[in-house]
Amino acid sequence: MAKILCLFALATFIQFAYSLECYSCDANTCAQEPSKWGKVPGCGKTTSNERLTGACLKQVFTDSSKKEVTIRKCVIANRDDSGKISFDCKDGTSRICEVCTQDLCNSAPAVNFNFVTILGAIAAFLIPKYVL
């Protein structure tokens, strides 16, 4: 059991050691399938201000030709005292301006699981079966 707990703790530390990865696409490429979108590794890695953090942005707005456009990118977002993040899209025409801080979380609506969540579910299944 101690080995399993050590592996779980190690996986948790590994998750914190690597930086955020976000999808990146502009008005043209976001209209394509997700496999064509770029990925930005190391989002926010250079910020040292605790009030600022790297975040993934998904923004949907109406352009000058009245066409709905989606963009995805890495941004530096604000963090308030409670830890909540926010980003001001500053254009007034945005229908959606969402920021998040999990890997590739600015994709199309889907359920996102991170590595530790999956590892925890596996451990919860295996520990009672093999240890107890």
N, CA, C and O atoms as CSV, one atom per row, in Angstrom:
chain,resi,resn,atom,element,x,y,z
A,1,MET,N,N,0.820,-1.189,0.000
A,1,MET,CA,C,0.000,0.000,0.000
A,1,MET,C,C,0.864,1.253,0.000
A,1,MET,O,O,0.528,2.252,-0.636
A,2,ALA,N,N,1.968,1.191,0.712
A,2,ALA,CA,C,2.868,2.344,0.777
A,2,ALA,C,C,3.413,2.685,-0.602
A,2,ALA,O,O,3.600,3.858,-0.924
A,3,LYS,N,N,3.667,1.666,-1.418
A,3,LYS,CA,C,4.168,1.901,-2.775
A,3,LYS,C,C,3.132,2.634,-3.618
A,3,LYS,O,O,3.467,3.536,-4.385
A,4,ILE,N,N,1.886,2.242,-3.470
A,4,ILE,CA,C,0.811,2.877,-4.243
A,4,ILE,C,C,0.653,4.330,-3.816
A,4,ILE,O,O,0.496,5.211,-4.662
A,5,LEU,N,N,0.693,4.588,-2.512
A,5,LEU,CA,C,0.581,5.962,-2.032
A,5,LEU,C,C,1.763,6.806,-2.490
A,5,LEU,O,O,1.595,7.978,-2.828
A,6,CYS,N,N,2.953,6.222,-2.504
A,6,CYS,CA,C,4.129,6.954,-2.993
A,6,CYS,C,C,3.985,7.287,-4.470
A,6,CYS,O,O,4.322,8.394,-4.890
A,7,LEU,N,N,3.490,6.346,-5.258
A,7,LEU,CA,C,3.269,6.610,-6.685
A,7,LEU,C,C,2.245,7.721,-6.881
A,7,LEU,O,O,2.417,8.583,-7.743
A,8,PHE,N,N,1.192,7.701,-6.092
A,8,PHE,CA,C,0.168,8.741,-6.190
A,8,PHE,C,C,0.750,10.104,-5.829
A,8,PHE,O,O,0.486,11.092,-6.514
A,9,ALA,N,N,1.538,10.162,-4.758
A,9,ALA,CA,C,2.167,11.423,-4.354
A,9,ALA,C,C,3.139,11.908,-5.417
A,9,ALA,O,O,3.190,13.103,-5.709
A,10,LEU,N,N,3.906,11.001,-5.996
A,10,LEU,CA,C,4.848,11.365,-7.054
A,10,LEU,C,C,4.110,11.926,-8.269
A,10,LEU,O,O,4.545,12.914,-8.860
A,11,ALA,N,N,3.010,11.304,-8.634
A,11,ALA,CA,C,2.222,11.797,-9.767
A,11,ALA,C,C,1.668,13.188,-9.492
A,11,ALA,O,O,1.600,14.023,-10.394
A,12,THR,N,N,1.276,13.435,-8.261
A,12,THR,CA,C,0.781,14.762,-7.889
A,12,THR,C,C,1.870,15.804,-8.053
A,12,THR,O,O,1.621,16.880,-8.595
A,13,PHE,N,N,3.083,15.496,-7.589
A,13,PHE,CA,C,4.188,16.444,-7.721
A,13,PHE,C,C,4.586,16.653,-9.174
A,13,PHE,O,O,4.939,17.764,-9.568
A,14,ILE,N,N,4.533,15.606,-9.964
A,14,ILE,CA,C,4.852,15.732,-11.390
A,14,ILE,C,C,3.859,16.669,-12.055
A,14,ILE,O,O,4.249,17.480,-12.896
A,15,GLN,N,N,2.602,16.576,-11.702
A,15,GLN,CA,C,1.593,17.441,-12.307
A,15,GLN,C,C,1.907,18.906,-12.017
A,15,GLN,O,O,1.765,19.747,-12.905
A,16,PHE,N,N,2.329,19.229,-10.799
A,16,PHE,CA,C,2.628,20.607,-10.458
A,16,PHE,C,C,3.927,21.077,-11.111
A,16,PHE,O,O,4.122,22.278,-11.296
A,17,ALA,N,N,4.807,20.155,-11.458
A,17,ALA,CA,C,6.100,20.526,-12.016
A,17,ALA,C,C,6.003,20.984,-13.464
A,17,ALA,O,O,6.782,21.835,-13.894
A,18,TYR,N,N,5.088,20.451,-14.197
A,18,TYR,CA,C,5.003,20.894,-15.589
A,18,TYR,C,C,4.014,22.032,-15.688
A,18,TYR,O,O,3.143,22.198,-14.834
A,19,SER,N,N,4.161,22.808,-16.735
A,19,SER,CA,C,3.339,24.008,-16.848
A,19,SER,C,C,2.121,23.762,-17.740
A,19,SER,O,O,1.992,22.725,-18.391
A,20,LEU,N,N,1.259,24.732,-17.742
A,20,LEU,CA,C,-0.012,24.675,-18.443
A,20,LEU,C,C,0.163,24.625,-19.957
A,20,LEU,O,O,1.023,25.310,-20.511
A,21,GLU,N,N,-0.646,23.823,-20.617
A,21,GLU,CA,C,-0.657,23.742,-22.073
A,21,GLU,C,C,-2.049,24.146,-22.563
A,21,GLU,O,O,-3.057,23.647,-22.063
A,22,CYS,N,N,-2.099,25.048,-23.537
A,22,CYS,CA,C,-3.372,25.559,-24.060
A,22,CYS,C,C,-3.472,25.339,-25.559
A,22,CYS,O,O,-2.464,25.274,-26.263
A,23,TYR,N,N,-4.710,25.224,-26.037
A,23,TYR,CA,C,-4.929,25.235,-27.476
A,23,TYR,C,C,-4.747,26.647,-27.989
A,23,TYR,O,O,-5.010,27.615,-27.276
A,24,SER,N,N,-4.298,26.763,-29.226
A,24,SER,CA,C,-4.130,28.069,-29.848
A,24,SER,C,C,-4.640,27.996,-31.288
A,24,SER,O,O,-4.178,27.177,-32.082
A,25,CYS,N,N,-5.593,28.860,-31.609
A,25,CYS,CA,C,-6.085,28.938,-32.978
A,25,CYS,C,C,-6.726,30.298,-33.196
A,25,CYS,O,O,-7.214,30.929,-32.259
A,26,ASP,N,N,-6.716,30.735,-34.439
A,26,ASP,CA,C,-7.313,32.028,-34.771
A,26,ASP,C,C,-8.668,31.800,-35.437
A,26,ASP,O,O,-9.173,30.677,-35.452
A,27,ALA,N,N,-9.248,32.847,-35.980
A,27,ALA,CA,C,-10.581,32.767,-36.573
A,27,ALA,C,C,-10.667,31.693,-37.653
A,27,ALA,O,O,-11.698,31.033,-37.780
A,28,ASN,N,N,-9.615,31.509,-38.422
A,28,ASN,CA,C,-9.641,30.516,-39.504
A,28,ASN,C,C,-9.404,29.097,-39.005
A,28,ASN,O,O,-10.138,28.179,-39.370
A,29,THR,N,N,-8.387,28.913,-38.175
A,29,THR,CA,C,-8.047,27.554,-37.757
A,29,THR,C,C,-8.981,27.002,-36.683
A,29,THR,O,O,-9.125,25.785,-36.572
A,30,CYS,N,N,-9.618,27.862,-35.892
A,30,CYS,CA,C,-10.563,27.363,-34.882
A,30,CYS,C,C,-11.801,26.745,-35.531
A,30,CYS,O,O,-12.482,25.924,-34.918
A,31,ALA,N,N,-12.089,27.139,-36.764
A,31,ALA,CA,C,-13.234,26.581,-37.476
A,31,ALA,C,C,-12.940,25.157,-37.961
A,31,ALA,O,O,-13.858,24.422,-38.323
A,32,GLN,N,N,-11.680,24.778,-37.968
A,32,GLN,CA,C,-11.281,23.435,-38.391
A,32,GLN,C,C,-11.404,22.467,-37.223
A,32,GLN,O,O,-11.722,22.867,-36.103
A,33,GLU,N,N,-11.153,21.203,-37.492
A,33,GLU,CA,C,-11.234,20.194,-36.439
A,33,GLU,C,C,-10.119,20.406,-35.410
A,33,GLU,O,O,-9.056,20.923,-35.755
A,34,PRO,N,N,-10.345,20.018,-34.163
A,34,PRO,CA,C,-9.377,20.260,-33.088
A,34,PRO,C,C,-7.975,19.707,-33.346
A,34,PRO,O,O,-7.003,20.243,-32.815
A,35,SER,N,N,-7.850,18.663,-34.137
A,35,SER,CA,C,-6.512,18.123,-34.405
A,35,SER,C,C,-5.651,19.104,-35.210
A,35,SER,O,O,-4.431,18.953,-35.257
A,36,LYS,N,N,-6.262,20.088,-35.831
A,36,LYS,CA,C,-5.539,21.101,-36.613
A,36,LYS,C,C,-5.125,22.308,-35.756
A,36,LYS,O,O,-4.345,23.145,-36.212
A,37,TRP,N,N,-5.633,22.405,-34.532
A,37,TRP,CA,C,-5.297,23.524,-33.663
A,37,TRP,C,C,-3.870,23.362,-33.158
A,37,TRP,O,O,-3.376,22.243,-33.012
A,38,GLY,N,N,-3.219,24.476,-32.896
A,38,GLY,CA,C,-1.899,24.442,-32.296
A,38,GLY,C,C,-2.009,24.257,-30.790
A,38,GLY,O,O,-3.089,24.371,-30.211
A,39,LYS,N,N,-0.885,23.973,-30.178
A,39,LYS,CA,C,-0.825,23.860,-28.723
A,39,LYS,C,C,0.311,24.747,-28.225
A,39,LYS,O,O,1.396,24.772,-28.807
A,40,VAL,N,N,0.051,25.469,-27.150
A,40,VAL,CA,C,1.051,26.346,-26.546
A,40,VAL,C,C,1.500,25.725,-25.230
A,40,VAL,O,O,0.761,25.771,-24.246
A,41,PRO,N,N,2.702,25.142,-25.195
A,41,PRO,CA,C,3.210,24.613,-23.923
A,41,PRO,C,C,3.833,25.744,-23.102
A,41,PRO,O,O,4.289,26.740,-23.663
A,42,GLY,N,N,3.852,25.596,-21.817
A,42,GLY,CA,C,4.498,26.581,-20.954
A,42,GLY,C,C,3.724,27.869,-20.795
A,42,GLY,O,O,4.323,28.925,-20.596
A,43,CYS,N,N,2.403,27.809,-20.879
A,43,CYS,CA,C,1.579,29.014,-20.759
A,43,CYS,C,C,1.727,29.624,-19.367
A,43,CYS,O,O,1.469,28.960,-18.363
A,44,GLY,N,N,2.137,30.874,-19.309
A,44,GLY,CA,C,2.251,31.582,-18.044
A,44,GLY,C,C,3.466,31.229,-17.229
A,44,GLY,O,O,3.578,31.656,-16.079
A,45,LYS,N,N,4.372,30.470,-17.781
A,45,LYS,CA,C,5.540,30.016,-17.027
A,45,LYS,C,C,6.445,31.180,-16.605
A,45,LYS,O,O,7.168,31.078,-15.614
A,46,THR,N,N,6.404,32.283,-17.359
A,46,THR,CA,C,7.317,33.387,-17.067
A,46,THR,C,C,6.788,34.366,-16.026
A,46,THR,O,O,7.541,35.221,-15.560
A,47,THR,N,N,5.519,34.268,-15.649
A,47,THR,CA,C,4.975,35.222,-14.681
A,47,THR,C,C,5.396,34.836,-13.262
A,47,THR,O,O,5.300,33.674,-12.867
A,48,SER,N,N,5.858,35.816,-12.515
A,48,SER,CA,C,6.249,35.559,-11.132
A,48,SER,C,C,5.350,36.312,-10.148
A,48,SER,O,O,5.518,36.189,-8.935
A,49,ASN,N,N,4.415,37.076,-10.661
A,49,ASN,CA,C,3.479,37.829,-9.828
A,49,ASN,C,C,2.370,36.883,-9.371
A,49,ASN,O,O,1.723,36.248,-10.204
A,50,GLU,N,N,2.141,36.781,-8.062
A,50,GLU,CA,C,1.121,35.853,-7.558
A,50,GLU,C,C,-0.292,36.284,-7.917
A,50,GLU,O,O,-1.212,35.470,-7.836
A,51,ARG,N,N,-0.497,37.537,-8.310
A,51,ARG,CA,C,-1.811,38.035,-8.739
A,51,ARG,C,C,-2.087,37.725,-10.206
A,51,ARG,O,O,-3.212,37.896,-10.676
A,52,LEU,N,N,-1.075,37.276,-10.923
A,52,LEU,CA,C,-1.216,36.940,-12.334
A,52,LEU,C,C,-0.890,35.473,-12.528
A,52,LEU,O,O,-0.034,34.920,-11.837
A,53,THR,N,N,-1.573,34.846,-13.470
A,53,THR,CA,C,-1.324,33.443,-13.739
A,53,THR,C,C,-1.579,33.143,-15.203
A,53,THR,O,O,-2.402,33.793,-15.847
A,54,GLY,N,N,-0.878,32.169,-15.717
A,54,GLY,CA,C,-1.148,31.715,-17.071
A,54,GLY,C,C,-2.498,31.029,-17.108
A,54,GLY,O,O,-2.863,30.316,-16.173
A,55,ALA,N,N,-3.242,31.241,-18.183
A,55,ALA,CA,C,-4.560,30.633,-18.321
A,55,ALA,C,C,-4.860,30.413,-19.801
A,55,ALA,O,O,-4.295,31.077,-20.669
A,56,CYS,N,N,-5.743,29.485,-20.064
A,56,CYS,CA,C,-6.200,29.236,-21.423
A,56,CYS,C,C,-7.481,30.035,-21.645
A,56,CYS,O,O,-8.362,30.060,-20.785
A,57,LEU,N,N,-7.577,30.680,-22.790
A,57,LEU,CA,C,-8.741,31.508,-23.116
A,57,LEU,C,C,-9.496,30.920,-24.294
A,57,LEU,O,O,-8.901,30.486,-25.280
A,58,LYS,N,N,-10.811,30.911,-24.176
A,58,LYS,CA,C,-11.703,30.646,-25.304
A,58,LYS,C,C,-12.594,31.871,-25.416
A,58,LYS,O,O,-13.316,32.219,-24.482
A,59,GLN,N,N,-12.534,32.517,-26.569
A,59,GLN,CA,C,-13.313,33.731,-26.789
A,59,GLN,C,C,-14.147,33.568,-28.054
A,59,GLN,O,O,-13.634,33.182,-29.104
A,60,VAL,N,N,-15.432,33.865,-27.939
A,60,VAL,CA,C,-16.344,33.845,-29.080
A,60,VAL,C,C,-16.929,35.244,-29.203
A,60,VAL,O,O,-17.499,35.768,-28.246
A,61,PHE,N,N,-16.789,35.846,-30.375
A,61,PHE,CA,C,-17.266,37.207,-30.586
A,61,PHE,C,C,-17.760,37.379,-32.016
A,61,PHE,O,O,-17.558,36.510,-32.864
A,62,THR,N,N,-18.404,38.503,-32.269
A,62,THR,CA,C,-18.884,38.840,-33.603
A,62,THR,C,C,-17.907,39.830,-34.219
A,62,THR,O,O,-17.627,40.877,-33.636
A,63,ASP,N,N,-17.383,39.496,-35.409
A,63,ASP,CA,C,-16.423,40.394,-36.045
A,63,ASP,C,C,-17.146,41.505,-36.812
A,63,ASP,O,O,-18.374,41.590,-36.770
A,64,SER,N,N,-16.397,42.343,-37.503
A,64,SER,CA,C,-16.964,43.505,-38.200
A,64,SER,C,C,-17.923,43.123,-39.324
A,64,SER,O,O,-18.780,43.921,-39.703
A,65,SER,N,N,-17.788,41.915,-39.856
A,65,SER,CA,C,-18.709,41.466,-40.911
A,65,SER,C,C,-19.902,40.697,-40.343
A,65,SER,O,O,-20.627,40.033,-41.083
A,66,LYS,N,N,-20.100,40.789,-39.026
A,66,LYS,CA,C,-21.214,40.146,-38.313
A,66,LYS,C,C,-21.108,38.618,-38.299
A,66,LYS,O,O,-22.112,37.925,-38.132
A,67,LYS,N,N,-19.913,38.107,-38.472
A,67,LYS,CA,C,-19.672,36.668,-38.431
A,67,LYS,C,C,-19.186,36.288,-37.033
A,67,LYS,O,O,-18.354,36.984,-36.453
A,68,GLU,N,N,-19.705,35.184,-36.494
A,68,GLU,CA,C,-19.260,34.727,-35.180
A,68,GLU,C,C,-17.900,34.045,-35.322
A,68,GLU,O,O,-17.719,33.155,-36.153
A,69,VAL,N,N,-16.957,34.476,-34.500
A,69,VAL,CA,C,-15.580,34.007,-34.582
A,69,VAL,C,C,-15.168,33.444,-33.222
A,69,VAL,O,O,-15.523,33.989,-32.176
A,70,THR,N,N,-14.419,32.351,-33.256
A,70,THR,CA,C,-13.869,31.762,-32.031
A,70,THR,C,C,-12.362,31.800,-32.104
A,70,THR,O,O,-11.777,31.493,-33.143
A,71,ILE,N,N,-11.727,32.177,-31.003
A,71,ILE,CA,C,-10.272,32.088,-30.891
A,71,ILE,C,C,-9.924,31.406,-29.577
A,71,ILE,O,O,-10.667,31.473,-28.597
A,72,ARG,N,N,-8.781,30.752,-29.589
A,72,ARG,CA,C,-8.272,30.093,-28.393
A,72,ARG,C,C,-6.803,30.455,-28.265
A,72,ARG,O,O,-6.077,30.468,-29.260
A,73,LYS,N,N,-6.356,30.751,-27.041
A,73,LYS,CA,C,-4.955,31.112,-26.851
A,73,LYS,C,C,-4.581,31.092,-25.382
A,73,LYS,O,O,-5.426,30.910,-24.505
A,74,CYS,N,N,-3.298,31.282,-25.138
A,74,CYS,CA,C,-2.763,31.419,-23.791
A,74,CYS,C,C,-2.780,32.899,-23.435
A,74,CYS,O,O,-2.392,33.737,-24.248
A,75,VAL,N,N,-3.225,33.225,-22.231
A,75,VAL,CA,C,-3.246,34.613,-21.762
A,75,VAL,C,C,-2.706,34.662,-20.331
A,75,VAL,O,O,-2.605,33.640,-19.652
A,76,ILE,N,N,-2.368,35.854,-19.899
A,76,ILE,CA,C,-2.028,36.083,-18.493
A,76,ILE,C,C,-3.282,36.665,-17.848
A,76,ILE,O,O,-3.708,37.772,-18.179
A,77,ALA,N,N,-3.868,35.904,-16.923
A,77,ALA,CA,C,-5.132,36.292,-16.290
A,77,ALA,C,C,-4.871,36.814,-14.876
A,77,ALA,O,O,-3.808,36.590,-14.297
A,78,ASN,N,N,-5.854,37.503,-14.349
A,78,ASN,CA,C,-5.801,38.024,-12.979
A,78,ASN,C,C,-6.312,36.974,-12.007
A,78,ASN,O,O,-7.222,36.210,-12.330
A,79,ARG,N,N,-5.728,36.937,-10.817
A,79,ARG,CA,C,-6.169,36.029,-9.754
A,79,ARG,C,C,-6.555,36.891,-8.558
A,79,ARG,O,O,-5.759,37.705,-8.090
A,80,ASP,N,N,-7.798,36.706,-8.057
A,80,ASP,CA,C,-8.218,37.492,-6.887
A,80,ASP,C,C,-7.794,36.795,-5.597
A,80,ASP,O,O,-7.153,35.745,-5.643
A,81,ASP,N,N,-8.147,37.371,-4.442
A,81,ASP,CA,C,-7.733,36.837,-3.145
A,81,ASP,C,C,-8.241,35.427,-2.881
A,81,ASP,O,O,-7.609,34.657,-2.158
A,82,SER,N,N,-9.391,35.090,-3.473
A,82,SER,CA,C,-9.945,33.747,-3.264
A,82,SER,C,C,-9.364,32.722,-4.232
A,82,SER,O,O,-9.662,31.533,-4.125
A,83,GLY,N,N,-8.537,33.172,-5.177
A,83,GLY,CA,C,-7.937,32.261,-6.141
A,83,GLY,C,C,-8.681,32.188,-7.458
A,83,GLY,O,O,-8.228,31.521,-8.388
A,84,LYS,N,N,-9.820,32.867,-7.552
A,84,LYS,CA,C,-10.607,32.853,-8.783
A,84,LYS,C,C,-9.871,33.646,-9.860
A,84,LYS,O,O,-9.321,34.713,-9.590
A,85,ILE,N,N,-9.868,33.110,-11.089
A,85,ILE,CA,C,-9.190,33.803,-12.176
A,85,ILE,C,C,-10.194,34.501,-13.080
A,85,ILE,O,O,-11.341,34.074,-13.215
A,86,SER,N,N,-9.734,35.586,-13.695
A,86,SER,CA,C,-10.590,36.332,-14.626
A,86,SER,C,C,-9.711,36.980,-15.685
A,86,SER,O,O,-8.520,37.209,-15.478
A,87,PHE,N,N,-10.327,37.267,-16.821
A,87,PHE,CA,C,-9.634,37.935,-17.912
A,87,PHE,C,C,-10.636,38.854,-18.595
A,87,PHE,O,O,-11.771,38.456,-18.861
A,88,ASP,N,N,-10.222,40.070,-18.874
A,88,ASP,CA,C,-11.087,41.047,-19.529
A,88,ASP,C,C,-10.822,41.012,-21.027
A,88,ASP,O,O,-9.745,41.400,-21.478
A,89,CYS,N,N,-11.802,40.547,-21.801
A,89,CYS,CA,C,-11.640,40.461,-23.253
A,89,CYS,C,C,-11.657,41.834,-23.918
A,89,CYS,O,O,-11.251,41.945,-25.075
A,90,LYS,N,N,-12.104,42.867,-23.245
A,90,LYS,CA,C,-11.988,44.272,-23.624
A,90,LYS,C,C,-12.615,44.684,-24.951
A,90,LYS,O,O,-12.301,45.769,-25.441
A,91,ASP,N,N,-13.459,43.901,-25.541
A,91,ASP,CA,C,-14.009,44.344,-26.814
A,91,ASP,C,C,-15.515,44.568,-26.802
A,91,ASP,O,O,-16.053,45.160,-27.738
A,92,GLY,N,N,-16.193,44.119,-25.782
A,92,GLY,CA,C,-17.620,44.379,-25.666
A,92,GLY,C,C,-18.494,43.546,-26.586
A,92,GLY,O,O,-19.706,43.476,-26.379
A,93,THR,N,N,-17.917,42.919,-27.589
A,93,THR,CA,C,-18.716,42.106,-28.509
A,93,THR,C,C,-18.591,40.616,-28.215
A,93,THR,O,O,-19.176,39.797,-28.924
A,94,SER,N,N,-17.837,40.255,-27.184
A,94,SER,CA,C,-17.643,38.842,-26.869
A,94,SER,C,C,-18.894,38.236,-26.272
A,94,SER,O,O,-19.460,38.755,-25.310
A,95,ARG,N,N,-19.314,37.135,-26.856
A,95,ARG,CA,C,-20.428,36.367,-26.319
A,95,ARG,C,C,-19.905,35.408,-25.252
A,95,ARG,O,O,-20.584,35.125,-24.265
A,96,ILE,N,N,-18.692,34.915,-25.468
A,96,ILE,CA,C,-18.041,34.018,-24.519
A,96,ILE,C,C,-16.619,34.520,-24.301
A,96,ILE,O,O,-15.906,34.814,-25.261
A,97,CYS,N,N,-16.214,34.616,-23.056
A,97,CYS,CA,C,-14.847,34.983,-22.690
A,97,CYS,C,C,-14.507,34.147,-21.467
A,97,CYS,O,O,-14.662,34.603,-20.334
A,98,GLU,N,N,-14.041,32.913,-21.698
A,98,GLU,CA,C,-13.802,31.968,-20.612
A,98,GLU,C,C,-12.316,31.692,-20.449
A,98,GLU,O,O,-11.606,31.467,-21.429
A,99,VAL,N,N,-11.855,31.711,-19.214
A,99,VAL,CA,C,-10.481,31.332,-18.906
A,99,VAL,C,C,-10.493,30.129,-17.969
A,99,VAL,O,O,-11.405,29.956,-17.161
A,100,CYS,N,N,-9.464,29.308,-18.098
A,100,CYS,CA,C,-9.363,28.113,-17.264
A,100,CYS,C,C,-7.895,27.773,-17.077
A,100,CYS,O,O,-7.041,28.269,-17.813
A,101,THR,N,N,-7.598,26.937,-16.103
A,101,THR,CA,C,-6.206,26.643,-15.780
A,101,THR,C,C,-5.891,25.150,-15.736
A,101,THR,O,O,-5.069,24.710,-14.932
A,102,GLN,N,N,-6.533,24.385,-16.583
A,102,GLN,CA,C,-6.190,22.973,-16.726
A,102,GLN,C,C,-5.680,22.766,-18.141
A,102,GLN,O,O,-6.068,23.498,-19.052
A,103,ASP,N,N,-4.824,21.788,-18.334
A,103,ASP,CA,C,-4.279,21.533,-19.658
A,103,ASP,C,C,-5.374,21.365,-20.700
A,103,ASP,O,O,-6.310,20.584,-20.528
A,104,LEU,N,N,-5.231,22.122,-21.790
A,104,LEU,CA,C,-6.100,22.043,-22.959
A,104,LEU,C,C,-7.579,22.220,-22.624
A,104,LEU,O,O,-8.447,21.649,-23.283
A,105,CYS,N,N,-7.852,23.007,-21.605
A,105,CYS,CA,C,-9.230,23.212,-21.144
A,105,CYS,C,C,-10.001,24.191,-22.020
A,105,CYS,O,O,-11.212,24.336,-21.849
A,106,ASN,N,N,-9.340,24.862,-22.948
A,106,ASN,CA,C,-10.042,25.803,-23.818
A,106,ASN,C,C,-10.470,25.141,-25.124
A,106,ASN,O,O,-10.518,25.785,-26.172
A,107,SER,N,N,-10.776,23.858,-25.049
A,107,SER,CA,C,-11.253,23.118,-26.209
A,107,SER,C,C,-12.755,23.289,-26.335
A,107,SER,O,O,-13.369,24.088,-25.629
A,108,ALA,N,N,-13.328,22.530,-27.239
A,108,ALA,CA,C,-14.780,22.506,-27.361
A,108,ALA,C,C,-15.344,21.936,-26.068
A,108,ALA,O,O,-14.622,21.263,-25.331
A,109,PRO,N,N,-16.626,22.189,-25.771
A,109,PRO,CA,C,-17.185,21.668,-24.521
A,109,PRO,C,C,-17.000,20.156,-24.413
A,109,PRO,O,O,-17.427,19.394,-25.281
A,110,ALA,N,N,-16.367,19.754,-23.351
A,110,ALA,CA,C,-16.111,18.343,-23.103
A,110,ALA,C,C,-15.770,18.184,-21.632
A,110,ALA,O,O,-15.496,19.162,-20.936
A,111,VAL,N,N,-15.788,16.967,-21.175
A,111,VAL,CA,C,-15.375,16.690,-19.811
A,111,VAL,C,C,-13.864,16.540,-19.828
A,111,VAL,O,O,-13.336,15.720,-20.579
A,112,ASN,N,N,-13.163,17.311,-19.019
A,112,ASN,CA,C,-11.711,17.256,-18.959
A,112,ASN,C,C,-11.282,16.579,-17.667
A,112,ASN,O,O,-11.715,16.953,-16.577
A,113,PHE,N,N,-10.424,15.575,-17.809
A,113,PHE,CA,C,-9.851,14.911,-16.655
A,113,PHE,C,C,-8.363,15.165,-16.677
A,113,PHE,O,O,-7.734,15.084,-17.733
A,114,ASN,N,N,-7.795,15.467,-15.538
A,114,ASN,CA,C,-6.350,15.605,-15.513
A,114,ASN,C,C,-5.725,14.299,-15.057
A,114,ASN,O,O,-6.423,13.372,-14.644
A,115,PHE,N,N,-4.432,14.238,-15.135
A,115,PHE,CA,C,-3.680,13.026,-14.842
A,115,PHE,C,C,-3.929,12.523,-13.427
A,115,PHE,O,O,-4.106,11.322,-13.224
A,116,VAL,N,N,-3.947,13.407,-12.461
A,116,VAL,CA,C,-4.126,13.001,-11.069
A,116,VAL,C,C,-5.527,12.442,-10.838
A,116,VAL,O,O,-5.685,11.496,-10.067
A,117,THR,N,N,-6.537,12.998,-11.483
A,117,THR,CA,C,-7.897,12.484,-11.351
A,117,THR,C,C,-7.973,11.045,-11.840
A,117,THR,O,O,-8.558,10.185,-11.181
A,118,ILE,N,N,-7.381,10.791,-12.993
A,118,ILE,CA,C,-7.397,9.435,-13.552
A,118,ILE,C,C,-6.603,8.485,-12.662
A,118,ILE,O,O,-7.049,7.373,-12.381
A,119,LEU,N,N,-5.432,8.921,-12.221
A,119,LEU,CA,C,-4.616,8.083,-11.352
A,119,LEU,C,C,-5.335,7.791,-10.040
A,119,LEU,O,O,-5.273,6.668,-9.542
A,120,GLY,N,N,-6.013,8.779,-9.478
A,120,GLY,CA,C,-6.768,8.583,-8.246
A,120,GLY,C,C,-7.895,7.579,-8.415
A,120,GLY,O,O,-8.140,6.765,-7.525
A,121,ALA,N,N,-8.582,7.628,-9.551
A,121,ALA,CA,C,-9.663,6.670,-9.815
A,121,ALA,C,C,-9.111,5.247,-9.929
A,121,ALA,O,O,-9.707,4.298,-9.421
A,122,ILE,N,N,-7.978,5.115,-10.597
A,122,ILE,CA,C,-7.355,3.792,-10.722
A,122,ILE,C,C,-6.916,3.288,-9.346
A,122,ILE,O,O,-7.135,2.125,-9.006
A,123,ALA,N,N,-6.301,4.163,-8.564
A,123,ALA,CA,C,-5.849,3.774,-7.220
A,123,ALA,C,C,-7.032,3.385,-6.342
A,123,ALA,O,O,-6.943,2.418,-5.585
A,124,ALA,N,N,-8.128,4.113,-6.428
A,124,ALA,CA,C,-9.314,3.799,-5.625
A,124,ALA,C,C,-9.865,2.428,-5.987
A,124,ALA,O,O,-10.448,1.751,-5.140
A,125,PHE,N,N,-9.689,2.020,-7.218
A,125,PHE,CA,C,-10.147,0.711,-7.638
A,125,PHE,C,C,-9.183,-0.391,-7.209
A,125,PHE,O,O,-9.601,-1.456,-6.753
A,126,LEU,N,N,-7.875,-0.118,-7.361
A,126,LEU,CA,C,-6.875,-1.164,-7.100
A,126,LEU,C,C,-6.537,-1.358,-5.626
A,126,LEU,O,O,-6.271,-2.487,-5.214
A,127,ILE,N,N,-6.536,-0.315,-4.830
A,127,ILE,CA,C,-6.136,-0.437,-3.413
A,127,ILE,C,C,-7.001,-1.448,-2.662
A,127,ILE,O,O,-6.453,-2.348,-2.025
A,128,PRO,N,N,-8.331,-1.335,-2.710
A,128,PRO,CA,C,-9.126,-2.338,-1.979
A,128,PRO,C,C,-8.975,-3.748,-2.519
A,128,PRO,O,O,-9.081,-4.721,-1.772
A,129,LYS,N,N,-8.728,-3.858,-3.810
A,129,LYS,CA,C,-8.643,-5.168,-4.431
A,129,LYS,C,C,-7.349,-5.899,-4.077
A,129,LYS,O,O,-7.379,-7.104,-3.827
A,130,TYR,N,N,-6.221,-5.200,-4.050
A,130,TYR,CA,C,-4.944,-5.837,-3.857
A,130,TYR,C,C,-4.296,-5.611,-2.485
A,130,TYR,O,O,-3.390,-6.354,-2.109
A,131,VAL,N,N,-4.733,-4.624,-1.751
A,131,VAL,CA,C,-4.079,-4.308,-0.490
A,131,VAL,C,C,-4.890,-4.826,0.698
A,131,VAL,O,O,-4.332,-5.362,1.655
A,132,LEU,N,N,-6.174,-4.665,0.627
A,132,LEU,CA,C,-7.008,-5.038,1.787
A,132,LEU,C,C,-7.403,-6.494,1.766
A,132,LEU,O,O,-8.100,-6.958,2.668
